[in-house]
């Protein structure tokens, strides 16, 4: 099982030096991957009455693909993971191009995690239809994989049309691994049928067991090997070293291939504080 970290998007603000220091710091500590959440814009609660979303207009988010391009030059072994990029609110071909560039600049150290999101305000701001996001995401994944592996692509779908066009340069990984995050029955079916791996929205336990069973069933129905699918867990509830070690053990028993340790929400004030907590955890489980 590979152990990584969750980039503390909402707690480091716009400090560019902190981004570099954090990426290099977690790599030096021996962590395997850096997972970043994604939001393009936040809703203003003063305009959207009754807003109860997880984030709002004041919550900071670096754009993950741009940030990964920056960190690719500052690191040598760290894998970069979007966990998850809200794919249907973006132009498909542009995401394919940006992902290919991150993969190229990092020399194959990239996994593209995607999801359909929950923020209709963000979809509206980006000019995309919130209501068709599930169906669109499937088509997008198909098209992106073709763009990553074929010199010239002609594609006519419900949402995108490409006529005799291709990406250059193409990525190192052909295709780039696409992992899906979801918490719905339809999402589990989609994972089993088309994904390379997945991000469960719960921790080890009966709910995860049920979700894994649904993913496995869908994979078998699609003629795929369910054991070939990756599973990315997260440790969020505590940064106390013994608790982190216990949570990692539970994820390993649950069959996770990757787990990211999150230091978000624990009152840490600086990049040095986040790295110190991760160093203490690494000393305990590493």
C-alpha positions, 0 to 999 in steps of 0.5 A, spaced: 500 500 500 502 506 498 502 512 503 501 519 500 498 526 503 492 530 502 494 537 500 491 542 505 488 547 499 484 551 504 489 552 509 495 554 506 492 560 502 495 563 496 503 562 498 507 560 493 513 558 497 508 554 501 506 550 495 513 548 493 516 547 500 510 542 502 511 538 495 518 538 497 517 536 504 513 531 503 517 528 498 523 528 503 519 525 508 518 519 504 511 520 502 509 517 495 503 521 492 500 528 493 492 528 492 489 535 491 482 537 491 479 541 486 474 547 485 474 553 480 470 558 484 466 558 490 459 561 491 458 567 495 453 566 501 450 573 501 448 572 494 446 564 494 441 564 500 441 558 504 448 556 502 450 550 505 456 547 501 462 545 504 466 551 501 464 558 499 467 564 495 473 565 501 475 558 501 482 557 497 483 552 492 489 552 487 488 549 480 490 542 481 493 541 474 497 548 474 500 546 481 502 539 479 506 542 473 509 547 478 511 541 482 513 537 477 519 541 476 520 541 484 520 534 485 523 527 482 519 522 485 512 524 488 506 522 484 500 527 483 493 525 484 487 529 483 482 527 488 477 529 484 477 534 478 470 535 477 470 533 469 464 535 466 464 542 468 470 543 464 472 542 456 474 535 455 479 536 450 482 541 454 482 537 460 486 531 456 491 536 453 492 539 460 493 532 463 497 530 458 502 536 459 502 534 467 504 527 465 509 529 460 512 534 465 512 529 471 515 523 467 509 519 468 507 521 475 500 522 475 493 519 476 487 523 474 482 522 479 475 525 476 468 526 479 461 529 477 461 534 483 455 537 487 456 545 486 451 547 481 453 554 482 460 552 479 457 549 473 453 555 471 459 559 472 463 555 467 457 554 462 456 547 463 449 543 464 449 540 472 443 536 470 447 531 465 454 531 468 454 523 470 453 521 462 457 526 460 463 524 464 463 517 461 463 520 454 469 524 456 473 519 459 472 515 453 474 521 448 480 523 453 483 516 452 483 516 445 486 523 445 492 520 449 493 514 445 491 516 438 495 521 433 489 523 430 482 522 433 475 523 430 469 522 435 462 524 435 458 523 441 452 526 445 456 532 448 463 532 444 465 532 437 472 532 434 474 531 427 481 529 425 485 532 431 490 530 436 494 532 441 502 533 441 506 531 445 502 526 448 503 523 455 508 518 457 502 514 460 498 512 454 493 512 457 493 516 463 490 512 469 483 515 470 480 514 477 473 515 479 470 518 486 463 517 487 458 515 493 452 513 488 450 506 486 450 508 479 457 511 480 460 504 483 457 501 476 461 506 472 467 505 476 467 497 475 465 498 468 470 503 465 475 506 471 482 504 473 481 505 480 476 509 485 476 513 491 470 511 496 467 516 500 467 512 506 472 509 511 473 502 512 467 498 515 460 495 512 459 501 508 465 500 504 464 493 504 458 494 500 461 499 495 466 494 494 462 489 492 458 493 487 464 495 484 466 488 483 460 486 481 460 491 475 467 489 473 465 482 473 459 484 468 463 488 464 469 482 463 474 486 467 478 483 473 476 487 479 482 485 483 486 490 478 482 496 480 486 501 485 483 503 491 485 510 494 483 511 501 484 517 506 486 518 513 482 524 516 480 524 523 486 524 527 493 526 526 496 523 532 501 518 530 498 512 533 491 513 530 494 514 523 498 508 524 491 504 526 487 507 520 492 505 515 492 498 518 485 498 517 485 501 510 490 495 508 486 490 511 480 493 507 484 492 500 486 499 499 492 500 494 493 507 496 492 512 502 493 519 503 494 522 510 490 529 511 492 534 516 486 539 514 482 541 520 486 540 525 488 547 527 495 547 524 497 554 522 503 553 517 506 549 512 511 547 517 506 545 522 503 540 517 510 537 515 511 536 522 505 532 523 506 528 517 513 527 520 511 524 526 506 520 523 511 517 518 516 516 524 510 511 527 508 507 521 514 508 516 
